[in-house]
Amino acid sequence: MPTREEITYFGAGPASLPTTVLKNASSAILNFQNTGLGLAEHSHRSALSNDILATTESSIRNLLSIPKDYTVLFMQGGGTTQFSAVAYNLLGYWVQGQLDKANGDIEVVRERLKKARMDYVVTGGWSQKGSEEAKRLFGEEKVNVVTDSKKVFGRYSGIEEEKGWKRTEGEERIFTYYCDNETVDGVEFPGFPRGLEGGVVAADMSSNILSRRVDVSKFHIIFAGAQKNIGTTGLTIAILKSSILQTQPTPTTLRALSLPIPPIMMSYPMLAKHNSLYNTLPIFDVWVAGEVMKGLVAAGGLAKQEEVANRKAEKLYAALGRAPGIFKVVPLEGARSRMNICVRAQPAELEGVFLKGAEERGFLGLKGHRSVGGIRISNYNSITEASVDSLVQYIDEFVQKNAQI
Ligand SMILES: Cc1ncc(COP(=O)(O)O)c(C=O)c1O
């Protein structure tokens, strides 16, 4: 049975958390700050919980330089719940915006709605799932797949140049959605897609949030499940342009337009009105996220984290690149993720040998996602540079040994 110190977990999520955070968490869950009660037992409406919420919000605002006109929500249900929440709330935002422009004339909006589309940039399994949810909720015809990497490249291995994207034009576009880092496929946007500037954009940053600086003002919604770079599974953070909250139709309007009404737990305005406490929020998870963020702030913030994340990723890609006869990185250059490095070994039986040898050295969680196979090295924030150096050493040794065969 290995100890925590003997292993490095490169799994894609839930990911490992900093050991110091977990040590503090283990005492916090028993007796938080000498209150006699563990943190998971404290009321989410207590002053203590409010403090935790405020501190964690202030840390994420600090780290991401979130502008004042943005709201931060702490939610539950993971990234998957946001697939639905984003579509409901941004459709509502569009409907009310159109209604305001038409001086409240619902018949005008009904007509405009017929041609309106939600644009999805599909570059991997997670954006594909997001698009499927929008189709399920609002109908196939309401979703326009702007680009589908699987069709363009034969698999999710790249990002088509923007000039090839087939976007909905002008006001008929309800919003554009993309996934900044595709965890399963190892595809990451190198930066904000230029053509989306100025539009209503939502991004799933579940697996690369807090790993680099982001210009939040370019987005209407950024969301992330916590279990990779933020904290524990279940907690989900949504960062919203506050105008979305103020511009929403009533349920009566939605009904009149034959549109579904968002379940209350997916209504951003309702959650914001209650400062994320419409129902019982797991404050322990919010506290863990706060502790992780405190560590990032102390280590130099996101500029520093970005530098470290890039360097770790470069070292890993360089090691794999030294052995093109054995390792083949799946995604194309220019779209390679710094967080999830997806690679195939050849001949295929070497993959099992590599994984077994890795496990013997305490490198766990390296098996690729069940849908694509191969090897996936998840290089999240909690993976230290020293751990990456050790893995690189193993890769080099493995290559030396197998190149001789
Ligand atoms: C990019 C991305 N989006 C969404 C999800 C779904 O998150 P959850 O399982 O928390 O619903 C994941 C899960 O790994 C993910 O990696």
The ligand as a MOL file (V3000), in Angstrom:
LIG
                    3D

  0  0  0     0  0            999 V3000
M  V30 BEGIN CTAB
M  V30 COUNTS 16 16 0 0 0
M  V30 BEGIN ATOM
M  V30 1 C -14.0810 20.1490 -19.9810 0
M  V30 2 C -15.1070 19.4340 -19.1620 0
M  V30 3 N -16.3840 19.8830 -19.1600 0
M  V30 4 C -17.3420 19.2830 -18.4620 0
M  V30 5 C -17.0690 18.1770 -17.7010 0
M  V30 6 C -18.1710 17.5240 -16.9450 0
M  V30 7 O -17.9800 17.7810 -15.5940 0
M  V30 8 P -18.8180 17.0520 -14.4680 0
M  V30 9 O -18.4520 15.6210 -14.4980 0
M  V30 10 O -18.3510 17.7640 -13.2420 0
M  V30 11 O -20.2430 17.2890 -14.7540 0
M  V30 12 C -15.7710 17.6700 -17.6480 0
M  V30 13 C -15.4660 16.4920 -16.8340 0
M  V30 14 O -14.3920 15.9650 -16.7940 0
M  V30 15 C -14.7720 18.3140 -18.4000 0
M  V30 16 O -13.5160 17.8650 -18.3850 0
M  V30 END ATOM
M  V30 BEGIN BOND
M  V30 1 1 1 2
M  V30 2 1 2 3
M  V30 3 2 2 15
M  V30 4 2 3 4
M  V30 5 1 4 5
M  V30 6 1 5 6
M  V30 7 2 5 12
M  V30 8 1 6 7
M  V30 9 1 7 8
M  V30 10 2 8 9
M  V30 11 1 8 10
M  V30 12 1 8 11
M  V30 13 1 12 13
M  V30 14 1 12 15
M  V30 15 2 13 14
M  V30 16 1 15 16
M  V30 END BOND
M  V30 END CTAB
M  END
